[in-house]
Amino acid sequence: MSRIRQHVRGSRLATAGIAAATATLLAAALSPVADAADRPTRATALDHAAAALAEHAASLGLTATQGTSVRDVVIDKDGTQHVRYDRTYRELPVLGGDFVVHLAPDGAYRSANRATRSTISLPTIAPKVSAPEAADTAVNALRAANLGDTLKQVKAKPQLVVDALHGTPRLAWRTNAVGLDSLGNPVARTVLTDARTGARIDAWDSLETATGDGASLYGGTVPLETTLSGSTYQLKDPTRGNTYTGDAENKTDLCIFGICISRAPATLFTDTDNHWGTGAAADRSTAAVDAQYGTDVTWDYYKNVHGRNGIGNDGKGSYNRVHYGNNYANAFWDDSCFCMTYGDGNATQLGPLVALDVAGHEMSHGVTSKSANLTYSGESGGLNEATSDIFGSLVEFYANNSSDVGDYLIGEKIVRSGFGRDALRYMDKPSKDGNSADYWSSSVGNLDVHYSSGVANHFAYLLAEGSGTKTVNGVTYNSPTYNGSTVTGIGRDKLGAIWYRALTVYMTSSTNYAGARTATLNAARDLYGSGGTEYNAVAAAWSAVNVN
């Protein structure tokens, strides 16, 4: 799935401060629930946070050379406020500069989580490495990542940034290289290079790929909310932000540096009798049913379970494109269009990717980008992928669809005989896929993010279900532990609540596995109290995957 990250510049902080001093994280359980009428609004929370930034600029590492922009606001039932910011330095985006300010119900400052505590101060923002040199480096990296394929229309555009994700902050070029493969499908890679020396700092795929499960191809007859226009029904849901599904007509996007010269269409599906699809792939509207159903269930899961009003928490619907590209064996979320895109698969290994846990997985990347924005490389990239696997699975359980029962298998509905196994990934014992990590080690961050995600996926399974042999919805699991311990699960609902709060309140772009342990323990403390069954279960599950 692809997410094209876009920087939004905010106003420069007016208050001068000194270099960063470590902010103390105050452990405080949530207060009793406030009356709904007394809860602060988003606007009030932003006012409180602005005052906190001015008063605590030094401890947040903010100076007159820095600016901030709000990315997300979370308001707890008791009125506690959490405002998430991105940071700039001399108007350059700061990778790893994000932070979350935590405020009491009355707006008083409590604490903050920062992606980095390094002092952000550079002697100059003039690069020694030119933009064309950075572009060439990124193009070469894109070609190297697609060896054996002839790429077409390859372009690259560097952006000058401050990199605070990889040690001491330094000037860097973040370059997005894009192109089309031999079938005309998109490929993309983001490369981070030192703007003073030209050394490569990091690189990651800009198309965050993953696959899952579905609806009328995979889940029987499903309900759909549609829009009647004249005598024609449109596959557009007015009850969920006007989310709609269109036909990409086997075309692809041509986008350069986030600017799309042309996009594959999303021709809205229509029908005369409000009965959509046939359950067979030959009918193009069948895949559209799958996509729309997946969007509906994912929307409902986040709203009814976590109180989130749409992917962006703003009530706005996304849209889906099906039949994208030629034999495109992928699906992706793209922030730049706020849309989901599904390929039809290659038939031998993967079928159409319009499955339910695919939708839940991919759209959860949208939730992550609007909250923690976990960097898509290293351990944070593994947590990014695992977040989507975790919520994709929870969406599948939430749907309670007898034709596609909930499970801890990723993509079991879309795999075909040529794939060689019955699922893409396995949460109870990730190494069953032949590549994923069951446990943390110092080298896990060097794995592809789909494989380093295994540590968090394994943690999530253990937290929900516990260790050892267990049968859930007819599927038998046998989850081991690194330390030989016996872990007792606390259930899927509590897993989801803890992970969602950790993601939206405590994690930042640079969170690694050790940070995820702290974030989920903080979340468990907030929700269920410190030292209780849930808190101890979180600690035990992390230790069972060697995160201590």
C-alpha positions in Angstrom: 0.0 0.0 0.0 1.3 3.4 -0.8 1.2 6.4 1.2 2.8 9.6 -0.2 3.7 11.7 2.8 3.2 15.4 2.4 4.6 18.1 4.6 2.4 20.9 5.8 4.2 24.1 6.8 3.0 25.8 10.0 3.6 29.3 11.3 6.9 30.1 12.9 6.9 29.9 16.7 7.1 33.4 18.0 8.5 32.5 21.4 12.3 32.0 21.7 13.5 29.1 23.8 16.6 27.4 24.7 17.9 24.0 23.6 15.9 21.0 24.5 15.8 19.8 28.1 14.3 16.4 28.7 10.5 16.7 29.4 9.3 14.6 32.3 6.6 12.1 31.4 4.0 12.2 34.1 2.2 9.0 34.8 -1.4 9.8 35.5 -4.4 7.6 35.1 -7.5 9.1 33.4 -9.8 11.1 35.6 -13.5 10.3 35.9 -15.5 10.9 32.7 -16.4 14.5 32.2 -19.9 15.6 31.2 -20.0 15.8 27.4 -21.1 19.4 27.5 -18.0 20.3 29.6 -15.5 18.5 27.3 -13.1 20.9 25.5 -13.6 21.3 21.8 -10.9 20.9 19.2 -10.5 24.6 19.0 -10.2 24.9 22.8 -7.6 22.1 22.8 -5.6 24.0 20.2 -5.7 27.2 22.2 -4.5 25.3 25.3 -1.7 23.6 23.3 -0.6 26.9 21.8 -0.3 28.4 25.3 1.6 25.3 26.5 4.1 25.6 23.5 4.8 29.2 24.4 5.3 28.4 28.1 7.3 25.2 27.6 9.2 26.0 24.5 12.6 25.2 26.1 11.6 21.7 27.3 10.1 21.0 23.9 13.3 22.1 22.2 11.5 24.9 20.4 13.4 28.0 19.4 12.7 31.1 17.3 14.1 29.3 14.3 11.5 26.6 14.4 7.8 26.4 13.4 5.0 24.0 14.2 1.9 22.7 12.6 -0.9 20.6 14.1 -1.3 17.1 12.7 -3.9 15.6 15.0 -6.0 16.2 18.1 -7.3 13.5 20.5 -9.7 14.5 23.4 -10.4 11.8 26.0 -13.8 11.3 27.6 -12.6 13.0 30.7 -11.5 16.0 28.8 -7.7 15.3 28.7 -6.2 16.6 25.5 -3.4 15.3 23.3 -2.2 17.6 20.5 0.3 16.2 18.0 2.6 18.6 16.1 5.1 18.5 13.2 8.1 20.7 13.4 10.1 22.8 10.9 13.6 24.3 11.3 14.2 27.6 9.3 11.1 26.5 7.3 12.6 23.1 6.4 10.6 20.0 7.5 12.2 18.1 10.4 12.1 14.4 10.1 11.7 13.1 13.6 10.8 16.5 14.9 7.2 15.6 15.7 5.9 15.6 19.3 2.7 15.2 21.3 1.6 17.6 24.0 -0.6 16.2 26.8 -2.9 18.5 28.6 -5.2 18.2 31.6 -9.0 18.6 31.2 -8.6 22.3 32.3 -5.8 22.8 29.7 -2.9 22.7 32.1 0.3 21.2 30.6 1.1 17.7 31.8 3.8 16.2 29.7 5.0 15.6 26.1 6.3 12.8 23.9 9.0 13.8 21.4 10.3 11.8 18.5 13.8 13.1 19.2 15.4 14.9 22.1 18.3 16.1 20.1 19.0 19.8 19.9 18.0 21.0 16.5 20.5 23.5 15.4 22.5 23.6 12.2 25.4 25.9 11.3 23.9 26.3 7.8 21.0 25.1 5.7 23.1 25.5 2.5 23.7 22.1 1.0 27.1 21.0 -0.5 25.5 18.2 -2.5 23.4 19.6 -5.3 19.7 18.6 -5.9 20.6 16.9 -9.2 23.2 14.8 -7.4 20.6 13.7 -4.8 18.2 13.0 -7.6 20.7 10.7 -9.4 21.3 8.8 -6.1 17.6 8.2 -5.6 17.1 7.1 -9.2 19.9 4.6 -8.9 18.4 3.3 -5.7 15.0 2.9 -7.3 16.6 0.9 -10.2 18.6 -1.2 -7.8 15.4 -2.0 -5.9 13.8 -3.2 -9.1 16.7 -5.2 -10.7 15.6 -7.2 -13.7 12.8 -4.8 -14.6 13.0 -2.1 -17.2 11.6 1.0 -15.6 10.0 3.8 -17.6 9.3 7.5 -17.0 11.7 7.5 -14.0 11.8 10.9 -12.2 13.1 12.1 -8.9 12.7 15.4 -7.0 14.7 16.1 -3.9 13.4 18.1 -0.9 15.8 19.7 1.6 15.0 18.6 5.1 16.5 18.3 8.6 17.0 14.7 9.5 16.6 14.1 13.3 15.6 10.5 12.9 19.2 9.1 12.6 21.3 10.5 15.4 22.6 14.1 15.5 20.3 16.3 13.4 21.8 17.1 10.0 20.8 18.7 6.7 19.6 16.1 4.2 17.9 15.6 0.9 14.7 13.5 1.0 14.2 12.4 -2.6 11.1 10.7 -3.9 12.0 8.6 -7.0 9.1 7.4 -9.1 8.6 5.4 -12.3 6.6 2.7 -14.0 7.5 -1.0 -14.3 7.4 -2.9 -17.6 3.6 -3.5 -17.1 3.0 0.2 -16.5 2.4 -0.2 -12.7 3.9 2.4 -10.3 7.2 1.9 -8.4 8.6 4.4 -6.0 11.4 4.8 -3.4 12.3 7.5 -0.9 16.0 8.0 -0.4 17.5 10.1 2.4 21.0 11.4 1.7 23.3 13.7 3.7 23.2 17.1 2.0 26.8 17.9 3.1 28.6 14.6 2.3 26.3 12.8 -0.2 26.3 9.7 2.0 23.1 7.7 1.9 21.3 7.8 5.3 18.3 5.6 4.7 15.9 4.4 1.9 12.4 2.9 1.9 9.6 2.0 -0.5 7.1 4.8 -0.9 4.5 2.3 -1.9 3.8 0.5 1.3 2.6 -2.9 0.1 0.4 -5.4 1.9 -2.6 -7.7 1.0 -5.7 -9.0 2.7 -9.3 -10.2 2.5 -12.8 -9.2 1.3 -16.5 -9.2 0.6 -18.7 -10.5 -2.3 -15.8 -12.3 -3.9 -14.8 -13.5 -0.5 -17.6 -12.7 2.0 -21.0 -13.5 0.5 -23.8 -11.1 0.2 -23.1 -7.9 2.1 -25.2 -4.8 2.9 -24.3 -1.5 1.1 -25.5 2.1 1.5 -25.8 3.8 -1.8 -27.0 7.1 -3.3 -30.0 7.3 -5.6 -29.5 9.9 -8.4 -32.6 10.2 -10.6 -33.4 6.6 -11.5 -29.8 5.4 -11.1 -28.0 4.1 -8.0 -24.5 5.2 -7.3 -22.0 3.2 -5.3 -21.5 6.2 -2.9 -22.3 6.0 0.8 -23.8 9.2 2.2 -23.7 7.8 5.7 -19.9 7.4 5.7 -18.6 10.7 4.4 -19.7 10.0 0.8 -17.1 7.2 0.4 -17.4 5.8 -3.1 -15.9 3.2 -5.4 -14.9 3.7 -9.0 -13.4 1.7 -11.9 -9.7 2.5 -12.7 -10.2 0.8 -16.1 -6.9 -1.0 -15.8 -5.0 2.3 -16.1 -2.4 3.7 -13.7 -1.3 7.0 -12.3 1.5 9.1 -13.6 2.6 11.1 -10.6 5.9 13.0 -10.1 6.9 14.3 -6.7 3.3 14.2 -5.4 2.0 16.1 -8.4 -0.1 13.8 -10.7 0.2 14.6 -14.4 -2.5 12.0 -14.9 -4.4 9.7 -12.7 -6.1 6.4 -13.4 -9.8 7.2 -13.4 -12.3 6.4 -10.6 -15.4 6.1 -12.8 -18.2 5.8 -10.3 -20.0 2.5 -10.4 -23.8 2.8 -11.0 -26.7 0.3 -11.1 -30.3 0.3 -12.0 -31.8 -2.0 -9.3 -29.4 -1.5 -6.3 -28.3 -5.1 -6.5 -24.5 -5.0 -7.2 -22.2 -7.6 -8.6 -22.6 -11.4 -9.2 -20.0 -12.8 -6.8 -17.8 -13.6 -9.8 -14.7 -11.7 -10.8 -15.8 -11.5 -14.4 -18.4 -8.9 -13.4 -16.3 -5.7 -12.8 -18.8 -4.4 -10.2 -18.1 -7.5 -8.0 -14.7 -6.2 -7.0 -16.3 -2.8 -6.4 -18.7 -4.4 -3.9 -15.7 -5.9 -2.1 -13.9 -2.6 -1.9 -17.0 -0.6 -0.8 -17.8 -3.2 1.9 -14.3 -3.2 3.2 -14.4 0.6 3.5 -17.7 0.5 5.3 -16.6 -2.0 7.8 -13.3 -0.3 8.5 -15.1 3.0 8.9 -17.6 1.4 11.4 -14.8 -0.3 13.3 -12.9 2.9 14.0 -16.0 4.9 14.7 -17.9 2.4 16.9 -14.9 0.9 18.7 -12.5 3.8 19.0 -14.7 6.9 18.4 -12.7 7.9 15.3 -14.8 9.7 12.7 -13.3 8.5 9.5 -9.7 7.8 8.6 -8.7 11.4 9.1 -10.9 11.8 12.1 -12.7 14.6 10.3 -15.8 12.9 9.0 -14.5 13.0 5.4 -14.8 9.8 3.3 -12.1 8.4 1.1 -12.7 6.6 -2.2 -11.7 3.4 -3.8 -10.4 2.5 -7.2 -10.6 -1.1 -8.4 -9.1 -2.9 -11.5 -6.0 -0.8 -11.3 -3.1 -1.6 -13.7 -2.4 -4.9 -15.5 -2.1 -8.0 -13.3 -1.3 -5.6 -10.4 -0.8 -7.9 -7.4 -1.0 -5.2 -4.8 -3.2 -2.7 -3.0 -2.2 0.7 -1.6 -3.4 3.7 0.4 -2.3 7.0 -1.0 -2.5 10.2 1.1 -2.2 12.5 -1.8 -5.6 11.4 -3.1 -6.9 10.1 0.2 -7.9 6.9 -1.6 -7.5 3.2 -1.7 -6.4 1.4 -4.9 -6.8 -2.3 -5.6 -5.2 -4.5 -8.3 -6.7 -7.6 -9.7 -3.8 -9.9 -8.8 -1.8 -12.1 -11.1 -4.2 -15.1 -10.8 -1.5 -17.7 -10.1 -0.3 -16.4 -6.8 -2.8 -13.8 -5.7 -6.4 -13.1 -6.7 -8.1 -9.7 -6.7 -6.9 -7.8 -3.6 -10.2 -6.5 -2.6 -10.4 -8.5 0.6 -11.7 -7.3 4.0 -8.5 -7.4 5.9 -6.7 -5.8 3.0 -9.1 -2.8 3.3 -8.6 -2.7 7.0 -4.9 -3.0 6.6 -4.5 -0.3 3.9 -6.9 2.2 5.4 -5.1 1.8 8.8 -2.0 3.2 7.0 -4.2 6.3 6.6 -4.9 6.4 10.3 -1.2 6.0 11.1 -0.2 8.8 8.8 -2.7 11.1 10.5 -1.4 10.1 14.0 2.0 8.7 14.8 3.2 8.8 11.2 5.6 6.0 11.9 8.6 6.3 9.5 8.4 3.4 6.9 11.9 2.0 7.6 13.7 0.2 10.4 11.8 -0.7 13.5 9.3 2.1 13.1 8.5 0.8 9.7 7.9 -2.7 11.2 5.5 -1.1 13.7 3.8 0.8 10.9 3.1 -2.5 9.0 2.2 -4.3 12.2 -0.3 -1.6 13.1 -2.1 -2.3 9.8 -1.9 -6.0 10.2 -3.3 -5.7 13.8 -6.2 -3.4 12.8 -6.8 -5.3 9.6 -7.4 -8.5 11.6 -9.5 -6.6 14.2 -11.7 -5.2 11.4 -12.2 -8.8 10.1 -13.2 -10.0 13.6 -15.5 -6.9 14.0 -17.3 -7.7 10.7 -18.5 -11.0 12.1 -19.0 -12.3 8.6 -19.7 -16.0 8.5 -18.3 -16.3 5.0 -15.0 -14.7 6.1 -14.6 -15.3 9.8 -12.1 -13.4 11.8 -8.6 -14.9 12.1 -5.0 -14.1 12.8 -3.9 -15.0 9.2 -3.1 -12.2 6.9 -4.4 -12.5 3.3 -5.6 -16.0 3.5 -8.5 -15.3 1.2 -6.5 -13.9 -1.7 -3.7 -16.4 -2.0 -3.8 -18.9 -4.8 -2.2 -22.3 -5.2 0.9 -20.9 -6.8 1.7 -18.8 -3.7 2.9 -21.9 -1.9 1.2 -21.4 1.5 -2.2 -20.6 2.9 -1.6 -17.0 4.0 0.7 -14.1 3.5 1.6 -13.7 7.2 0.8 -15.4 10.5 0.4 -13.5 13.7 0.7 -16.4 16.2 4.1 -17.5 14.8 5.3 -15.0 12.2 8.3 -17.1 11.1 5.9 -19.6 9.5 6.0 -17.4 6.4 9.7 -18.2 6.1 10.9 -14.6 6.5 9.2 -12.8 9.4 10.8 -12.4 12.9 9.1 -14.0 15.9 11.2 -12.1 18.4 13.2 -8.9 18.6 16.9 -8.8 18.1 19.3 -6.0 17.4 19.2 -6.8 13.7 15.4 -6.9 13.3 15.4 -3.3 12.0 17.4 -4.4 9.0 14.6 -6.6 7.7 12.0 -5.6 5.2 9.2 -3.8 7.2 6.8 -6.6 6.3 9.0 -9.0 8.1 10.2 -6.9 11.0 6.5 -6.4 11.7 6.4 -10.0 12.9 7.6 -8.9 16.4 4.7 -6.6 17.0 2.2 -9.0 15.3 3.4 -11.8 17.6 3.1 -9.5 20.6 -0.5 -8.6 19.6 -1.5 -12.2 19.2 -0.1 -13.1 22.6 -1.7 -10.1 24.3 -5.1 -11.0 22.8 -5.1 -14.8 22.9 -2.1 -15.9 25.0 0.6 -18.5 24.3 0.3 -22.2 23.5 -2.2 -24.1 21.5 -5.6 -22.5 20.9 -8.4 -22.8 18.3 -10.3 -19.7 17.3 -13.1 -19.8 14.7 -11.9 -23.2 13.5 -8.3 -22.2 13.0 -5.7 -23.8 15.3 -2.8 -21.6 16.5 0.3 -22.5 18.6 2.1 -19.4 19.7 5.6 -19.8 21.3 7.4 -17.4 23.6 11.1 -16.3 23.6 11.5 -16.8 27.3 9.5 -20.0 27.7 6.9 -18.1 29.7 3.1 -18.7 29.6 1.2 -15.7 28.6 -2.5 -15.3 29.4 -4.4 -13.2 26.8 -6.7 -10.3 27.7 -8.9 -10.5 24.5 -9.0 -8.6 21.2 -11.1 -5.7 22.4 -8.5 -4.7 25.0 -5.7 -5.3 22.5 -7.3 -2.9 20.1 -8.0 -0.3 22.7 -4.4 -0.4 24.0 -2.8 -0.3 20.6 -5.1 2.5 19.3 -4.4 4.7 22.3 -0.6 4.0 22.1 -0.7 4.9 18.3 -2.7 8.1 18.6 -1.4 9.4 21.9 2.1 8.2 22.6 3.9 6.9 19.5 5.8 9.3 17.3 7.5 8.9 13.9 10.7 7.5 15.4 9.1 5.0 17.8 11.0 1.7 17.9 10.2 -1.6 19.6 11.4 -0.4 23.0 9.4 2.8 22.6 6.3 0.7 21.6 6.6 -1.2 24.8 6.6 2.1 26.8 3.7 3.5 24.7 1.5 0.5 25.1 2.2 0.3 28.9 1.3 4.0 29.1 -1.9 3.2 27.2 -2.7 0.2 29.4 -2.1 2.4 32.5 -4.4 5.1 31.2 -7.2 2.7 30.3 -7.0 0.1 33.0 -4.7 1.4 35.7 -1.1 0.7 36.5 0.0 -2.7 37.8 -3.3 -4.4 37.0 -4.1 -7.4 34.9 -4.0 -5.6 31.6 -0.8 -3.6 32.4 1.0 -6.7 33.5 -0.2 -8.6 30.4 1.2 -6.0 28.1 4.6 -6.2 29.9 4.5 -10.0 29.8 3.6 -10.2 26.1 6.5 -7.8 25.2 8.9 -9.9 27.2 7.7 -13.0 25.5 8.9 -11.5 22.2 12.2 -10.3 23.7 11.3 -6.6 24.0 12.2 -5.7 27.6 
